[in-house]
Amino acid sequence: MIRYLRIKNLATIEDLELELESGFTILTGETGAGKSIIIDALKLLLGEKAQADLIRTGKDEASIEAVFEVQDRKSLPEDLELENGNQLFLQRIISSQGLSKSYLNGLLVPLKKLKELGELLIDIYGQNDHIFLLDTSNHLKFLDDFAEAAELKEKVRQAASRVRALIRQREELTARQKERAQRLDFINFQVKEIEQAGLRPGEDEELLQERAILKNSEKIAILVNQAIDISYESEESLVAGLKRVENIVSELQGFFPELEGSRLQLADFNIFLKELAGNLIDLRDKYAPSPQRLEEIEERLSLIEKLKRKYGPGIEEILTHLENIRKEKEELEKSEEKLSDLEGEIKAAFDDYRRLCGQLTRLRQERAGELEQLIVKELAQLAMGKARFRVEFRPLSPSLEAPSTIRDLGAEELEFILSPNPGEELRPLRRIASGGELSRIMLAFKSLGKEAERGRTLIFDEIDSGIGGKTADFVAKKLQQLARRHQVLCITHLPQIASAASHHFRIEKKTEKDRTYTLVKKLRDKDRPEEIARLIAGTRLTEASLQMARELLEQNSGRN
């Protein structure tokens, strides 16, 4: 609960401090005095979007800070450290440039952190909160929150999303059937064209080299013949000369044995020259002028260039393209089989979705019965003891033929229906005209789910708008009951509710030197009758209104 609140430079507030206690606290004051600014300040502290024009004229920044006393440590994150054993210090500073800084226990934190903590510490209910009762889309959310169905709802959402995705995939495959046949024809043509070419990596380079040789075959033949003649065929060839030298060295070896090594080297060189001559003869025969072979090479290179222009800059890229389109061809040829498999996947996913929807429906129906009993009990405490309340389910039928029926929220819609008085039929809440009834129903809804919790701060900002008389008495009693478990802060204009509080603050607005200020004063017991009388009779206080105020305070004092 909030122990201390300080607001600086926000709207008409220059510097306001509130020390708050447990139980039921009321804030009253003239319209426009600044009561709602205090609630707005708390909303800003807990993460609501801030506007620079909220900052007091002439000031550079506004700040809101609060000290919370935590009574239930288990409701907070485990890693959150408390000050002085059980306290949290929150602060938010808003600059005139529209920027803001958030602090937790003096440390700078993201604004999201304050918002997360705020949801664990405070509930704020405004005078228009009963509007949520009129929108049936909120009814399902309320029941699901009450039923703690978040985990199961997420599974249903994921299952619905999967079914819809598979259906879209099937539609895309079906739509591509004609395109698939055309694509297959095109791919088959490409595969056939490349396969028939029988390309080898590096083949174009080999052909270019061979073409260069054939184009220069006459020059090469002359050079080869000259080399053969010099090395082997002429009478003065190197082979013949080496043979004569070898014979001379053999004769000399008889006189000089050390020439044996030289003779052997001459023999080896002779063998080398013969091998060289043999290779040259092979070259001459292999690359003899051949116009036919040159034409074949030109045709082959022309084919390769044609394929390069169509499929890639080189033979390796062409072969890579061939491998890719073979895989694509295989995939396309399997698409019929894939479509059949996809039908099976869709059916299985849809069955899983319906199974999860069934679980969610059963959970909702089970908890709806509990909710109906609790709402009736709460309404009885608000002088609607004869009211009947029911959660009306409207089943939906998910269908694979209509993907829009496969909803993230499950297989039903629902609406809260009520009979406020005996003899009246159950009707949708949106058809209940009485503002007083709506306010009491809203308070009953807002009261639920708090029984197991203690020490939260519940803030009611003029929820009593549009009610009076006995209804105001019943709302006051309900707020008193809530204050036994929680810290309750309430802004009101009704004397019945104001007199029911244990603590009372009066909000005032004054003007000094052309500046407007919002001030707050905690009323002592002796000051309260005058403020309650003002709520009864307005600015004209009479002894009768003061006496009525004293009686209201005395009547309610025994309930706190």
ZIZI-V846698 format. One record per run of one state. SS is the DSSP state (A for helix, B for strand, O for the rest). FROM is the first residue (numbers start at 1). LEN is the number of residues. If there is no record, write none. Layout:
BEGIN
[[SS:FROM:LEN] [SS:FROM:LEN]]
END
This chain:
BEGIN
[[O:1:1] [B:2:9] [O:11:2] [B:13:7] [O:20:4] [B:24:6] [O:30:5] [A:35:11] [O:46:6] [A:52:3] [B:55:1] [O:56:5] [B:61:9] [O:70:3] [A:73:3] [O:76:7] [B:83:1] [O:84:3] [B:87:9] [O:96:4] [B:100:5] [O:105:2] [B:107:3] [O:110:1] [A:111:11] [B:122:5] [O:127:2] [A:129:6] [O:135:1] [A:136:11] [O:147:3] [A:150:26] [O:176:1] [A:177:21] [O:198:5] [A:203:13] [O:216:1] [A:217:17] [O:234:4] [A:238:16] [O:254:3] [A:257:30] [O:287:4] [A:291:21] [O:312:3] [A:315:19] [O:334:1] [A:335:47] [O:382:6] [B:388:8] [O:396:3] [B:399:1] [O:400:2] [B:402:1] [A:403:3] [O:406:6] [B:412:8] [O:420:7] [B:427:2] [A:429:3] [O:432:3] [A:435:13] [O:448:9] [B:457:5] [O:462:7] [A:469:15] [O:484:3] [B:487:5] [O:492:3] [A:495:4] [O:499:4] [B:503:10] [O:513:2] [B:515:8] [O:523:2] [A:525:13] [O:538:5] [A:543:15] [O:558:3]]
END
